[in-house]
Amino acid sequence: MQQHLNDQAIARWLLVCAVLIFAMVILGGVTRLTGSGLSMVNWHPIHGVIPPLNEQQWLEEFANYQQSPEFQKINYAMDLPGFKQIFYFEYGHRMLGRLIGLVFLIPFLYFFFTRRIKPGLTPKLIIMFILGGLQGLLGWYMVKSGLVDNPHVSQYRLTAHLTAAILIYVFILWTAWSLLNSREDSLSFQGPDIKGLRRAGHVLMLLLLITIMSGGFVAGLQAGLIYNTFPTMHGQWIPDGLFSLSPFYLNFFENMVTVQFDHRLLAIATGLALLVYWLLSKRYDYDPATATSFNLVGLMVIVQVMLGISTLLLHVPVWLAASHQGGALLLLTALLYNMHRLSRLKAG
């Protein structure tokens, strides 16, 4: 009984961490969309938690930024008030990352030294913490790519940073849900082969992750700012310049036209596949929570498609693009929850 209570407490703690990571992803998107990501040109993990406190410190920070390629090539007309605005977005993003580290580490140490963590769980929690630290390093590695000559972060590093955050988020959520259901028996289910359902869920999750990663390349290349029409791309189903780069494979990662085209195709294919998955689920009876998980998937597909099309047609406004990124993460959460429910089903 006591271990069950401990599991519930640990699960709630992990869910708080997952919510903070969700917020971190959204704030990271807003930071990028507002052009704020390169405003802090130095990385000070310890004393960097204190922002400039007086005019002299602000002038020194601004002077550092004025040496960066972004200021010299893009924001050369920016004044100090404008700099403060973009600085605070990036500062908030970095401080939230540090907060997540503390929110994870302090309760972990408490649970560990009071022996509340059940056998086998501690290694998972340590891996989560290490991955979080590596994610911070990856974030700085991404920022550095825009501080050399080209005042834009590498789309490769941005996509890697986004993907790593999502994988950590998935790892934490799955672990938390497993702890919450640790005392529940498997659920009986009358229907098709359970393994087939689970395989379908895994394939769809992989397809969704690839689609989100393709969105990372769209964001990194700012490819959403071209061809702001739908369903065609300025009247063309196959746009000009689709494979203009050589070697051929570079088009999928560095050609703005191809990257947007791929994201459109992947989004449509993934959305249709998930809707079919949801519709087929109506043929069988599930427990209420599992049935709800399928409905959440179907609902979020529709919401996400609407957000994606609206973001494109309206030329990527910050609030809508951030909502689209949040919608992708909510859709992934719904599908992950569905997969977790299916993992507990057994043929009845």
Summary of the structure (lengths in Angstrom):
residues: 348
radius of gyration: 22.4
end to end distance: 28.3
largest distance: 71.5
contacts: 1060
relative contact order: 0.11
helix: 72%
strand: 2%
